[in-house]
Amino acid sequence: MISRLIIAATGTLLLSSLADAAKLKVLSTQATEGAYRELVPQFEKDTGHKVTTVFTGTLDANKRLAAGETYDLLIMSGPSIDEHIKAGKVVPGGRVDLAKSGVGVGVKAGAPKPDISTTEALKKTLLAAKSIGYSTGPSGVYVIGLFQRMGIADEVKGKLKQTPTGVFVGSILASGEAEIGFQQVSELSHFAGVDYVGPLPADVQQFTTFSSGIVAGTKEADAAKALVKFITAPAAAAAFKKRGMEPG
C-alpha cells in the first residue's frame, strides 16, 4: 500500500513538473552562440524547460522581428536591445548584459600571420592585403568606420568582401575568398579552418556588449528570466571567457 502511494505521489510530481515546463523560443545573434550552446543543455536538464534557438545575423534577426515572427527572448548587441525596447518589442528595463567581445583578426589556417601589433602595422597589413573580409554585424560596421579614420577607405574599398547576414567571416577565410578578416573575437578565434591572429590594437579596439531582452507579451517570461539568470550566473562565466569574451 505504501509503495503504491509513493509511486502515485512520484507520478503526480512528475506530471506537475511537466505541466510547469516551458517551451522557450529564443532569437539570437551569433557572438554568444558558442557559450550559449554549452550552457543551455544544462539549463534544460536542471529545469525541464525546452529551448529552441534561432541563430542568425543582426540584419536577419531584425527582419524576422519586423515580419512578425514571435519569440520569448532576444539576444543581440546591447544597442539593438535598446532599440527594441524603444519600439515596444522588448520589456522596458528588461535588458540584461551577458558578455562583451572585442574585434579580432583572422587568416586562413596555415597562412602567414600578418603584423597587427600596432595601428600603423595594421594599416600596412591592410594596404598589402589582396582581400579583406568583414561582417554585416557590429564588428563590420565598426571596421568600415575604422578604415575611414585610418585614411585608407578608398585604398581598400575594392578589396572588401562582406559576408551575408548570418554567415561567419571565418567561412570566407577558410575558403580562401578573403586573405584577412575581421569579426567578433568570440566568432573568429575558434573557427575551423582559420588561424586567429589576435585582437585589434588596444588604441583602435571596439568592445560590443551583447545582451538579452524579454519580448513584450510573452507568456513564458518567468522561464525566460530563469534562462537569463542561468547564463549570467558566476558558474557560467568560464563558457564565455574561453571564447574570448568578458562576462557581464
C-alpha positions as CSV (number, residue, x, y, z in Angstrom):
1,M,0.0,0.0,0.0
2,I,2.8,2.4,1.0
3,S,4.7,1.6,-2.2
4,R,1.6,2.4,-4.3
5,L,1.2,5.7,-2.5
6,I,4.9,6.5,-3.2
7,I,4.5,5.6,-6.9
8,A,1.3,7.7,-7.1
9,A,3.0,10.7,-5.4
10,T,6.0,10.4,-7.7
11,G,3.8,10.3,-10.8
12,T,1.9,13.4,-9.6
13,L,5.1,15.3,-9.0
14,L,6.4,14.3,-12.5
15,L,3.1,15.4,-14.1
16,S,3.3,18.7,-12.2
17,S,6.8,19.2,-13.3
18,L,5.9,18.5,-17.0
19,A,3.0,20.9,-16.7
20,D,5.2,23.7,-15.4
21,A,7.9,23.1,-18.1
22,A,8.1,25.8,-20.7
23,K,8.9,25.8,-24.3
24,L,11.1,28.8,-24.9
25,K,11.8,30.3,-28.3
26,V,15.0,32.4,-28.5
27,L,16.3,34.6,-31.3
28,S,20.0,35.2,-31.0
29,T,22.8,36.8,-33.0
30,Q,25.9,34.7,-33.2
31,A,28.6,36.3,-31.0
32,T,27.4,34.5,-27.9
33,E,26.5,31.2,-29.7
34,G,29.4,29.1,-28.6
35,A,29.0,29.8,-24.9
36,Y,25.2,29.7,-25.1
37,R,25.2,26.2,-26.8
38,E,27.5,24.9,-24.0
39,L,25.2,26.3,-21.2
40,V,21.7,25.7,-22.4
41,P,21.6,21.8,-22.3
42,Q,22.4,22.0,-18.6
43,F,19.7,24.6,-18.1
44,E,17.2,22.3,-19.8
45,K,18.3,19.4,-17.7
46,D,18.0,21.3,-14.5
47,T,14.7,23.0,-15.2
48,G,12.8,20.7,-17.6
49,H,12.3,23.7,-19.9
50,K,12.9,23.2,-23.6
51,V,14.7,25.8,-25.5
52,T,14.6,26.3,-29.3
53,T,17.0,28.9,-30.6
54,V,17.4,30.6,-34.0
55,F,21.0,31.9,-34.5
56,T,21.4,34.5,-37.2
57,G,23.0,37.8,-38.1
58,T,21.7,41.2,-36.8
59,L,20.1,42.2,-40.1
60,D,18.2,38.9,-40.4
61,A,17.2,39.0,-36.8
62,N,15.6,42.4,-37.2
63,K,14.0,41.3,-40.5
64,R,12.4,38.3,-38.7
65,L,11.0,40.5,-35.9
66,A,9.7,43.1,-38.4
67,A,8.0,40.2,-40.3
68,G,6.1,39.3,-37.1
69,E,8.0,36.2,-36.0
70,T,7.4,35.6,-32.3
71,Y,9.9,34.8,-29.7
72,D,10.2,34.8,-25.9
73,L,13.8,36.1,-25.6
74,L,16.2,38.1,-27.7
75,I,20.0,38.0,-27.5
76,M,21.7,40.8,-29.5
77,S,24.0,43.7,-29.1
78,G,23.1,46.0,-26.2
79,P,22.2,48.9,-28.5
80,S,20.0,46.6,-30.6
81,I,18.1,45.5,-27.5
82,D,17.7,49.2,-26.5
83,E,16.2,49.9,-29.9
84,H,13.7,47.1,-29.5
85,I,12.8,48.4,-26.0
86,K,12.1,51.8,-27.6
87,A,10.0,50.1,-30.3
88,G,8.0,48.3,-27.6
89,K,9.1,44.8,-28.7
90,V,11.2,44.2,-25.5
91,V,10.0,44.7,-22.0
92,P,11.2,48.1,-20.6
93,G,14.0,47.6,-18.1
94,G,14.4,44.0,-19.2
95,R,17.9,44.3,-20.8
96,V,20.5,42.1,-19.1
97,D,24.1,42.3,-20.3
98,L,25.6,38.9,-20.9
99,A,29.2,39.5,-22.1
100,K,31.5,41.8,-24.0
101,S,33.6,41.0,-27.1
102,G,36.3,42.9,-29.0
103,V,37.0,42.7,-32.7
104,G,39.5,40.0,-33.8
105,V,41.6,39.3,-36.9
106,G,42.0,36.0,-38.6
107,V,43.5,34.4,-41.7
108,K,43.2,31.1,-43.4
109,A,44.7,28.2,-41.5
110,G,48.4,27.8,-42.4
111,A,48.7,31.2,-44.0
112,P,51.4,33.6,-42.6
113,K,50.1,35.7,-39.7
114,P,50.3,39.4,-40.6
115,D,51.6,42.1,-38.2
116,I,48.7,43.8,-36.4
117,S,50.7,44.7,-33.2
118,T,50.2,48.4,-33.7
119,T,47.8,50.6,-35.6
120,E,50.5,51.5,-38.1
121,A,51.3,47.9,-38.6
122,L,47.6,47.1,-39.1
123,K,47.4,49.8,-41.6
124,K,50.3,48.5,-43.6
125,T,48.9,45.0,-43.4
126,L,45.5,46.1,-44.8
127,L,47.1,48.1,-47.6
128,A,49.1,45.0,-48.6
129,A,46.2,42.5,-48.3
130,K,44.6,41.3,-51.5
131,S,41.2,40.9,-50.0
132,I,39.5,41.8,-46.6
133,G,36.5,40.1,-45.1
134,Y,34.1,41.7,-42.7
135,S,30.5,41.1,-41.5
136,T,27.2,42.9,-41.5
137,G,27.1,43.0,-37.7
138,P,28.5,45.4,-35.2
139,S,32.2,44.4,-35.9
140,G,31.7,45.1,-39.6
141,V,30.1,48.5,-39.1
142,Y,33.0,49.3,-36.8
143,V,35.8,48.3,-39.1
144,I,34.4,50.2,-42.0
145,G,34.4,53.3,-39.9
146,L,37.9,52.4,-38.7
147,F,39.2,52.2,-42.3
148,Q,37.9,55.7,-42.8
149,R,39.5,57.1,-39.7
150,M,42.8,55.5,-40.7
151,G,42.6,57.3,-44.0
152,I,42.6,54.1,-46.1
153,A,39.0,53.7,-47.0
154,D,39.5,54.5,-50.7
155,E,42.6,52.3,-51.0
156,V,40.9,49.2,-49.5
157,K,37.4,49.7,-51.0
158,G,38.0,47.4,-53.9
159,K,39.3,44.6,-51.7
160,L,36.3,44.4,-49.3
161,K,34.2,41.3,-49.1
162,Q,31.2,41.4,-46.8
163,T,29.6,38.2,-45.7
164,P,25.7,38.0,-45.9
165,T,23.9,38.3,-42.6
166,G,24.3,35.1,-40.6
167,V,27.4,34.0,-42.4
168,F,30.6,33.9,-40.4
169,V,33.7,35.8,-41.8
170,G,35.6,32.6,-40.9
171,S,33.9,30.8,-43.7
172,I,35.4,33.1,-46.4
173,L,38.8,33.0,-44.7
174,A,38.8,29.2,-44.6
175,S,37.7,29.0,-48.3
176,G,40.4,31.5,-49.3
177,E,37.9,34.0,-50.6
178,A,39.4,36.6,-48.2
179,E,43.0,36.9,-47.2
180,I,42.3,38.6,-43.9
181,G,39.1,39.0,-41.9
182,F,37.5,40.9,-39.0
183,Q,34.8,39.7,-36.7
184,Q,34.0,39.5,-33.0
185,V,36.7,37.5,-31.2
186,S,34.2,35.0,-30.0
187,E,33.1,34.2,-33.6
188,L,36.5,34.1,-35.2
189,S,39.0,32.8,-32.6
190,H,37.8,29.1,-32.8
191,F,36.5,28.9,-36.3
192,A,37.6,25.7,-38.1
193,G,40.0,26.4,-41.0
194,V,41.0,29.8,-39.5
195,D,44.2,30.8,-37.7
196,Y,43.3,33.5,-35.2
197,V,45.9,36.4,-35.4
198,G,44.7,38.4,-32.4
199,P,42.6,41.3,-31.3
200,L,42.8,44.8,-32.8
201,P,45.4,47.0,-31.2
202,A,44.2,48.5,-28.0
203,D,44.0,52.1,-29.2
204,V,41.6,51.2,-32.0
205,Q,39.7,48.3,-30.3
206,Q,36.0,48.4,-30.0
207,F,34.1,46.3,-27.5
208,T,30.5,45.3,-28.1
209,T,28.2,44.3,-25.2
210,F,25.8,41.5,-26.0
211,S,22.6,41.5,-24.0
212,S,19.3,39.7,-23.6
213,G,15.8,41.2,-23.6
214,I,12.5,39.6,-22.8
215,V,10.0,40.0,-25.5
216,A,6.9,42.1,-24.6
217,G,3.8,40.0,-24.3
218,T,5.5,36.6,-23.9
219,K,3.7,34.0,-21.8
220,E,7.0,32.5,-20.8
221,A,8.5,35.5,-19.1
222,D,9.4,33.5,-15.9
223,A,11.2,30.8,-17.9
224,A,13.0,33.4,-20.0
225,K,14.2,35.2,-16.8
226,A,15.3,31.8,-15.4
227,L,17.4,31.2,-18.6
228,V,19.0,34.6,-18.4
229,K,19.8,34.1,-14.7
230,F,21.4,30.7,-15.5
231,I,23.7,32.0,-18.3
232,T,24.7,35.1,-16.3
233,A,25.5,33.1,-13.1
234,P,29.1,33.1,-11.9
235,A,29.4,29.4,-12.8
236,A,28.6,30.3,-16.5
237,A,31.5,32.8,-16.8
238,A,34.0,30.2,-17.9
239,A,32.0,29.4,-21.0
240,F,32.3,33.0,-22.2
241,K,35.9,33.5,-21.1
242,K,37.2,30.5,-23.1
243,R,35.8,32.2,-26.2
244,G,37.5,35.5,-25.6
245,M,34.5,37.2,-24.1
246,E,34.3,39.1,-20.8
247,P,31.2,38.2,-18.8
248,G,28.7,40.9,-17.8
